[in-house]
Amino acid sequence: MNQTRVFLIFAWLMVATLLWMEWGKEKAAPPAQAQTAAVASAPADASIPNATGAPAAIPSAPSVGPSAATTGSAANASPSVTVTTDVLKLVLDGGEMRQADLLQYPSTADDDSAPVRLFATDPANYFVAQSGWVSQGGQAPTHQSGFVPEGGKTNFTLAEGANSLDVPFVWTGSDGVTIRRTYTFTRSNYVVQVRDEVVNAGTAPWQGFVYRQLSRVPRALVKKGPMSAEQYSFQGAAWYSSADKYEKRKYDDFVEDGPLDKQVTGGWIGMLQHHFFAAWIPASNDTTTFSLATPGGTGGTQYLIREVGPGVTVAPGAKAETTARLWVGPKLVKAIEAQHVPGLDRAVDFSSYSIMATIAGWLFWVLEKIYGLVGNWGWAIVGLVFLIKLAMYPLSAAQYKSMAKMRKFQPRIAQLKERYGDDRQKFQMAMMELYKKEKINPVGGCLPILLQMPVFLALYWMLSESVELRHAPWIGWITDLTSRDPFFVLPIINVAVMWFTQKLNPTTGMDPMQAKMMQFMPLVFGVMFAFFPAGLVLYWVTNGALGLLQQWWMVKKYSEEPAKA
């Protein structure tokens, strides 16, 4: 029994340590003053890496970095256009999307709060999506200048009943080359189609390379407690290629982990944050080059991920076209899967470990199905616990049966302890002989706990990362399942459940030090769970309550009369 207790204590402490380490990771950005200086001093001529099929040297695009508009300069002559759909309100010009409000996602749990602003140009929250062209020996529009609204219209709204909205821009070069860029928005969709049509009305061939990039400073995280989910959620750049699959890099590692110069067919690049992200998705058959950069310098706080290509050669009188998608919005699992882009679902970054991410994905799939039936994420979590307990019933039944038998034979164990006194070796041998004779498995309770450990960790990441549960209420005082219980009701209930569970467990033969540790375990977990998301504590309380009920039944069934000494 002592070995079992030691093992269980070690398992619980290991879980607690892992969780504490994860939640203790802080990725807070540098102070806003440092960010402002870095953006303002960013060089305006960051080079573009070579694209597949490009000449040996591609000239740098003018001002590939934060646009002049973001730093207070008047260099960007392109007028801004405002676009409003049912889910997005954006400010953009032909080369840069510089502001994006997510209309269906308030910044706080208050319904009247301002919507989440994903793209912004103020120095402390700088985050933009940019796209332009470079040309070998010719003219080309960059993300800073060249494109102008076609027709001069600067305000677009998705009409009632309309399914899509086109916002056109045009650039005309002196050599007869015209590039018409069209942003297409669709109802209830966070994906923007970006189509460039190159028409060569000149007398000489024109060769160009399109580039697309995301540039930002790390966001200053809002601390909502020592174990706030936002503190550990991944913040940085991510990309996907068919060869190396999903990869990511934290802002702190942009320089230390070396340059990125990866030729990819298809794939995607993105910038991830808690609950939301932006990503450029080239056409599946386009070959591009992915790269990372820090336009603010190695000591700056501005970071950029870029893809260059494909290159096009347009003969006189001919035209060419290239398209891409820009995701700007929440990490909605179903909407992401609907894009049918390999690896894009990994933007919902449940875990850095693929096995944990897979388990979290399965749990979310089941949770979403239950939510479809009950219409409440809190009750869906309760339903998920029932299904998990049902799946593990054979193991947990064996666990509680073993514990009930151990409780039944406590008088005989006490007699053995009295007989052998301080000779612990003989006492352990006699107790193991008793277990063998009565067919009691002292470690029978370990396997269910070991199986629940990865489920518990995966569930935490799933509840913390799933934007579907963001600000989702349960009942009464629980108005946000991804935040801690404001009145600590669930953690207190958890302490009570653990305390009553301990009372049903046999303690005869336990080392006094172990006994004291076990007595403090409910309180330790109660304090720790006080800072956990309410949804996770709800899961654990429900799981513990069902386990307590099952254990009480087993004790009643197998130990109605204690075995005689």
C-alpha positions in Angstrom: 0.0 0.0 0.0 2.9 2.4 0.8 4.3 1.9 -2.6 0.9 2.8 -4.1 0.6 5.9 -2.0 4.1 7.1 -2.9 3.4 6.5 -6.6 0.1 8.4 -6.5 1.6 11.3 -4.6 4.4 11.4 -7.1 2.0 11.3 -10.0 -0.1 14.2 -8.7 2.9 16.3 -7.9 4.3 15.7 -11.4 1.0 16.9 -12.9 1.0 19.9 -10.7 4.7 20.7 -11.6 4.1 20.4 -15.3 1.0 22.6 -15.2 2.8 25.2 -13.0 5.7 25.3 -15.4 3.4 25.8 -18.4 1.4 28.5 -16.8 4.4 30.2 -15.4 5.8 30.9 -18.9 5.4 34.6 -19.6 5.9 36.1 -23.0 5.2 39.7 -22.1 6.4 42.2 -24.7 8.9 44.9 -24.0 7.5 48.2 -22.7 5.5 50.3 -25.1 8.2 53.1 -25.2 10.8 50.6 -26.6 8.3 49.4 -29.2 7.6 52.9 -30.4 11.3 53.6 -30.8 11.9 50.4 -32.8 9.1 51.0 -35.2 10.0 54.6 -35.8 13.6 53.7 -36.5 12.9 50.6 -38.7 14.8 50.9 -42.0 12.7 51.4 -45.1 14.6 49.2 -47.5 14.6 45.7 -46.0 15.6 43.3 -48.7 13.4 40.6 -50.2 14.9 37.1 -50.4 15.2 35.4 -53.8 12.1 33.6 -55.0 12.1 30.3 -56.8 12.8 30.8 -60.4 14.0 34.4 -59.9 17.1 36.0 -61.3 20.2 35.8 -59.3 19.6 39.1 -57.6 16.2 40.7 -56.9 16.3 44.4 -56.1 14.9 45.3 -52.7 11.3 46.5 -52.8 10.9 50.1 -51.7 10.0 50.3 -48.1 9.4 46.6 -47.4 8.8 47.1 -43.7 6.3 49.1 -41.8 4.6 51.6 -44.2 5.3 55.2 -43.9 1.7 55.8 -42.8 2.4 53.8 -39.7 5.3 56.0 -38.7 3.8 59.3 -39.3 5.4 60.0 -42.7 3.4 61.2 -45.7 5.3 58.9 -48.1 2.4 56.6 -48.7 0.2 58.5 -51.1 -2.4 55.7 -51.5 -5.7 56.7 -50.0 -7.3 54.4 -47.4 -10.5 52.5 -48.0 -12.9 51.4 -45.3 -14.7 48.0 -45.8 -17.5 46.7 -43.6 -18.9 43.2 -43.7 -21.1 41.4 -41.2 -18.0 40.1 -39.3 -15.2 42.5 -40.2 -14.5 46.2 -40.3 -11.2 47.0 -42.1 -9.1 49.9 -43.2 -6.8 49.1 -46.1 -5.2 50.4 -49.2 -4.0 48.5 -52.2 -0.9 47.2 -50.5 -1.6 47.1 -46.8 -4.4 46.0 -44.5 -3.7 48.2 -41.5 -6.8 47.9 -39.3 -9.1 45.0 -38.7 -11.9 44.9 -36.1 -13.6 41.6 -35.4 -17.2 42.7 -35.0 -18.5 39.6 -33.3 -15.8 39.4 -30.7 -15.9 42.0 -27.9 -12.6 42.8 -26.2 -14.0 41.9 -22.8 -16.9 39.9 -21.5 -19.1 43.1 -21.5 -21.4 43.1 -24.5 -20.9 46.8 -25.0 -17.1 46.7 -25.2 -15.3 47.6 -28.3 -14.6 44.7 -30.7 -11.2 43.0 -30.8 -8.8 44.9 -33.1 -6.4 42.4 -34.7 -4.7 44.7 -37.1 -3.6 48.1 -35.9 -1.0 50.7 -36.7 -0.4 52.3 -33.3 3.2 51.5 -32.2 2.3 49.5 -29.1 -0.1 47.2 -31.1 1.4 47.3 -34.5 0.2 44.4 -36.7 -0.4 44.6 -40.5 -0.7 42.5 -43.6 1.1 43.7 -46.6 1.6 42.7 -50.3 3.4 44.2 -53.3 5.5 43.4 -56.3 9.2 43.6 -57.3 10.3 43.6 -60.9 13.7 42.9 -62.5 14.6 46.0 -64.4 11.1 47.4 -64.5 8.5 49.2 -62.5 6.3 47.6 -59.8 3.9 48.7 -57.0 5.0 48.0 -53.5 2.8 47.6 -50.4 3.5 51.3 -49.6 2.8 53.1 -52.9 1.4 52.6 -56.3 -2.1 51.1 -55.9 -5.0 53.4 -55.9 -8.8 52.7 -55.5 -10.3 52.0 -58.9 -13.0 54.5 -59.5 -12.0 56.6 -56.5 -14.5 55.0 -54.1 -13.2 54.8 -50.5 -16.1 53.3 -48.6 -17.5 49.8 -49.1 -20.2 47.9 -47.2 -21.5 44.4 -47.8 -25.1 45.0 -48.9 -28.0 43.3 -47.1 -28.7 40.0 -48.8 -25.4 40.1 -50.8 -23.0 37.2 -50.4 -19.8 38.9 -51.6 -18.1 42.2 -52.0 -15.3 43.2 -54.4 -12.9 46.1 -53.5 -10.7 46.9 -56.6 -7.4 48.8 -56.8 -5.2 49.5 -59.8 -1.6 50.4 -60.5 -0.4 51.6 -63.9 3.3 51.8 -64.8 4.8 54.1 -67.4 5.9 51.1 -69.4 2.3 50.1 -70.2 2.0 47.4 -67.5 -1.1 47.5 -65.3 -1.8 45.5 -62.2 -5.4 45.3 -61.0 -5.7 44.0 -57.4 -9.1 42.9 -56.1 -10.0 42.1 -52.5 -13.1 39.9 -52.3 -15.0 39.6 -49.0 -17.7 37.0 -48.4 -20.5 37.0 -45.8 -19.7 35.4 -42.4 -16.2 34.6 -43.6 -12.8 35.7 -42.2 -11.0 34.8 -45.4 -10.2 37.6 -47.9 -9.4 36.6 -51.5 -6.6 38.7 -53.0 -6.3 38.5 -56.8 -3.7 40.3 -58.8 -4.2 40.5 -62.6 -1.1 41.7 -64.6 -1.8 43.1 -68.1 1.1 44.1 -70.3 0.1 46.7 -72.9 3.7 47.7 -73.5 6.2 46.7 -76.0 8.6 44.7 -73.9 8.2 41.6 -71.7 7.6 42.3 -68.0 8.8 40.0 -65.2 7.7 40.4 -61.6 7.5 38.6 -58.3 4.7 39.1 -55.8 5.5 39.2 -52.1 3.1 38.9 -49.1 4.0 39.4 -45.5 2.8 39.9 -42.0 4.6 42.4 -39.7 4.0 43.2 -36.1 5.4 43.9 -32.6 4.6 41.4 -29.9 1.5 42.2 -28.0 1.7 43.3 -24.4 -0.1 40.5 -22.6 -2.8 41.4 -20.1 -2.2 39.5 -16.9 -5.4 38.1 -15.5 -3.8 36.1 -12.7 -0.6 34.1 -12.1 -1.9 31.3 -14.3 -3.8 33.2 -17.0 -4.0 31.1 -20.2 -2.9 34.1 -22.3 0.4 34.1 -20.5 1.4 30.7 -21.9 -0.4 30.7 -25.2 2.0 30.7 -28.2 2.9 34.1 -29.6 5.0 34.2 -32.7 5.3 33.2 -36.3 4.2 29.9 -37.8 4.4 28.3 -41.2 3.5 25.0 -42.9 5.2 23.1 -45.7 4.5 19.6 -47.1 8.1 18.6 -46.4 8.5 19.7 -42.8 4.9 20.1 -41.8 3.9 22.6 -39.1 6.7 24.8 -37.6 6.7 27.9 -35.4 9.1 30.3 -33.8 8.7 32.6 -30.8 9.6 36.2 -31.2 12.5 35.8 -28.8 14.0 33.1 -31.1 13.7 34.9 -34.4 17.4 35.7 -34.5 18.8 33.0 -32.3 17.3 30.1 -34.2 18.9 31.2 -37.5 17.5 32.5 -40.8 14.6 30.9 -42.6 14.9 30.4 -46.4 12.5 27.7 -47.3 11.1 27.0 -50.8 7.5 25.7 -50.5 4.8 24.6 -52.8 1.5 25.7 -51.3 1.7 25.9 -47.5 1.0 29.0 -45.5 2.6 31.6 -43.2 1.0 33.2 -40.2 1.3 35.2 -37.0 -0.4 33.5 -34.0 -1.7 34.9 -30.7 -4.2 33.8 -28.1 -7.6 33.0 -29.8 -6.8 34.9 -33.0 -4.4 34.8 -35.9 -3.6 36.1 -39.4 -2.2 34.0 -42.3 -1.3 34.3 -45.9 -2.3 31.3 -47.9 -0.8 31.1 -51.4 -2.4 29.0 -54.1 -1.8 25.3 -53.6 0.3 24.9 -56.8 2.3 28.1 -56.3 6.0 27.8 -55.4 7.1 30.5 -53.0 10.0 31.2 -50.6 9.3 31.6 -46.9 11.5 33.9 -44.8 11.7 35.6 -41.4 13.1 39.1 -40.7 13.4 41.6 -37.9 13.2 45.0 -39.8 13.8 46.8 -36.5 17.2 45.2 -36.2 18.4 42.3 -34.0 17.6 44.4 -30.9 14.3 45.7 -32.2 10.8 44.5 -31.3 9.3 44.4 -34.9 9.0 41.0 -36.5 8.1 39.9 -40.0 7.3 36.7 -41.8 7.2 36.8 -45.6 6.6 34.7 -48.7 7.9 35.7 -52.1 6.5 34.3 -55.4 5.3 33.1 -57.7 7.2 34.9 -60.4 5.4 35.8 -63.6 6.6 36.7 -67.1 4.1 38.6 -69.2 4.7 39.1 -72.9 3.5 42.3 -74.6 -0.2 42.0 -75.2 -0.6 39.2 -72.7 -1.8 38.9 -69.1 -1.2 36.8 -66.0 -2.9 36.2 -62.7 -2.0 35.2 -59.2 -4.2 34.7 -56.2 -3.9 34.1 -52.4 -6.1 34.1 -49.4 -5.6 36.2 -46.2 -7.1 34.8 -43.0 -7.8 37.6 -40.5 -9.9 36.5 -37.5 -10.5 34.0 -34.7 -9.2 30.4 -34.5 -12.5 28.8 -35.4 -11.9 25.1 -36.0 -14.8 24.4 -38.4 -14.1 27.6 -40.4 -10.4 26.7 -40.7 -11.2 23.2 -41.7 -13.5 24.5 -44.4 -10.6 26.1 -46.2 -9.1 22.7 -47.0 -5.6 23.9 -46.5 -3.2 21.3 -45.2 -1.9 22.1 -41.7 -3.9 25.2 -41.2 -5.8 23.6 -38.4 -2.5 23.6 -36.4 -3.0 27.4 -36.1 -5.3 26.4 -33.3 -2.2 25.7 -31.2 -3.5 23.3 -28.6 0.0 22.1 -27.7 3.6 22.1 -28.9 3.6 18.3 -28.6 1.8 16.7 -31.5 0.3 13.8 -29.4 -1.1 16.3 -26.9 -2.5 18.4 -29.8 -4.1 15.3 -31.2 -5.7 14.4 -27.9 -6.9 18.0 -27.5 -8.4 17.9 -31.0 -10.3 14.7 -30.3 -11.6 16.2 -27.0 -12.8 19.3 -28.8 -14.5 17.3 -31.5 -16.5 15.4 -28.9 -17.1 18.6 -26.9 -18.4 20.3 -30.0 -20.8 17.4 -30.7 -22.2 17.6 -27.2 -22.5 21.3 -27.4 -24.6 20.9 -30.5 -27.1 18.9 -28.4 -27.2 20.9 -25.2 -26.4 24.4 -26.4 -24.2 25.3 -23.4 -20.4 24.8 -23.3 -20.5 24.3 -19.5 -23.0 21.4 -19.7 -21.0 20.1 -22.7 -18.0 19.8 -20.4 -20.1 17.9 -17.9 -21.3 15.6 -20.7 -17.7 15.1 -21.8 -16.8 13.9 -18.3 -19.6 11.4 -18.3 -18.4 10.0 -21.6 -14.8 9.8 -20.4 -15.9 8.1 -17.2 -18.0 5.7 -19.2 -15.1 4.8 -21.4 -12.8 4.3 -18.4 -15.4 2.5 -16.3 -13.8 -1.0 -16.5 -10.5 0.4 -15.3 -12.0 2.6 -12.6 -14.3 -0.2 -11.4 -11.2 -2.4 -10.9 -9.5 0.5 -9.1 -12.4 1.1 -6.7 -13.0 -2.6 -6.2 -9.3 -3.0 -5.1 -9.6 0.0 -2.8 -12.8 -1.4 -1.3 -11.1 -4.7 -0.6 -8.1 -2.9 0.9 -10.5 -1.0 3.2 -12.2 -4.3 4.2 -8.9 -5.8 5.2 -7.7 -2.8 7.2 -8.2 -4.7 10.6 -5.9 -7.5 9.4 -3.3 -5.0 8.1 -3.4 -3.2 11.5 -2.8 -6.5 13.2 0.2 -7.2 11.0 1.6 -3.8 11.7 1.2 -4.4 15.5 2.8 -7.8 15.2 5.9 -6.7 13.4 6.3 -3.3 15.1 9.3 -1.4 13.6 10.4 -4.2 11.3 9.1 -2.6 8.2 10.6 -5.1 5.8 8.7 -8.1 7.4 5.6 -6.0 7.6 5.7 -5.2 3.9 6.3 -8.8 3.0 3.4 -10.0 5.2 1.1 -7.3 3.7 2.1 -8.3 0.1 1.4 -11.9 1.0 -2.1 -10.9 2.2 -2.7 -9.0 -1.0 -1.6 -12.0 -3.1 -3.8 -14.4 -1.0 -6.9 -12.1 -1.2 -6.3 -11.1 -4.9 -5.9 -7.4 -4.1 -4.0 -5.3 -6.6 -2.4 -2.4 -4.6 -1.5 -0.5 -7.7 -4.8 -1.1 -9.4 -5.7 2.6 -8.9 -2.7 3.9 -10.7 -3.6 3.1 -14.3 -6.8 5.2 -14.5 -4.9 8.2 -13.0 -2.1 7.8 -15.5 -4.6 7.7 -18.3 -6.3 10.8 -17.0 -3.1 12.8 -16.8 -2.7 13.5 -20.5 -6.4 14.0 -20.8 -6.3 16.6 -18.1 -3.4 18.4 -19.7 -4.9 18.2 -23.2 -8.2 19.5 -21.8 -6.5 22.5 -20.2 -4.9 23.5 -23.5 -8.1 22.9 -25.4 -10.2 25.0 -23.0 -7.7 27.7 -23.0 -7.1 27.9 -26.7 -10.6 27.4 -28.1 -12.0 30.7 -29.1 -15.4 29.0 -29.2 -15.4 29.0 -25.4 -14.1 32.5 -25.1 -16.5 34.5 -22.8 -18.8 31.4 -22.9 -21.0 31.3 -19.7 -22.2 28.3 -17.8 -24.6 29.1 -15.0 -25.0 31.9 -12.5 -21.7 33.3 -11.5 -19.7 31.5 -14.2 -19.8 33.9 -17.1 -16.5 32.9 -18.8 -15.4 29.3 -18.8 -11.9 30.3 -19.9 -11.4 32.5 -16.9 -11.1 31.6 -13.2 -14.1 31.2 -11.0 -14.6 34.7 -9.6 -16.0 33.5 -6.3 -13.9 30.3 -6.0 -17.0 28.2 -5.6 -15.8 25.4 -7.9 -12.3 25.2 -6.2 -14.0 24.9 -2.8 -16.3 22.2 -4.0 -13.2 20.4 -5.4 -11.6 20.5 -2.0 -14.7 19.0 -0.4 -14.8 16.2 -3.0 -11.2 15.4 -2.6 -11.5 15.4 1.2 -14.5 13.0 1.2 -12.7 10.8 -1.3 -9.7 10.5 1.0 -12.1 9.4 3.8 -13.1 6.4 1.7 -9.6 5.4 1.0 -7.8 3.0 3.4 -5.0 4.5 5.4 -3.9 1.6 7.6 -0.2 0.9 7.2 0.6 4.3 5.7 3.7 6.1 6.8 2.9 9.1 9.1 4.7 11.5 6.8 2.7 10.2 3.8 -0.5 10.5 5.8 0.2 14.1 6.5 1.0 14.8 2.9 -2.3 13.2 1.8 -4.2 15.3 4.3 -2.9 18.5 2.7 -3.5 17.4 -0.9 -7.1 18.7 -1.1 -6.0 22.1 0.2 -3.0 22.2 -2.2 -5.1 21.4 -5.2 -7.8 23.8 -4.0 -5.4 26.7 -3.9 -3.9 25.7 -7.3 -7.3 25.2 -8.9 -8.4 28.7 -7.7 -6.4 30.1 -10.7 -7.4 27.6 -13.3 -10.0 28.3 -16.0 -13.5 27.6 -14.6 -14.2 25.1 -17.4 -11.2 23.0 -16.3 -12.2 23.1 -12.6 -15.8 22.2 -13.7 -14.3 19.2 -15.5 -12.3 18.1 -12.5 -15.1 18.6 -10.0 -17.5 16.6 -12.1 -14.9 13.9 -12.6 -14.1 13.8 -8.9 -17.8 13.8 -7.9 -18.6 10.9 -10.2 -15.5 9.0 -8.9 -16.6 9.7 -5.3 -20.1 8.3 -6.0 -18.6 5.2 -7.8 -16.1 4.6 -5.0 -18.8 5.0 -2.3 -20.9 2.3 -4.1 -17.9 0.0 -4.4 -17.1 0.4 -0.7 -20.6 -0.3 0.2 -20.7 -3.4 -2.0 -17.4 -5.0 -1.1 -16.8 -3.9 2.5 -20.2 -4.0 4.2 -18.6 -6.1 6.9 -14.9 -5.6 7.7 -12.8 -8.7 7.6 -12.1 -10.2 11.0 -8.5 -9.8 12.3 
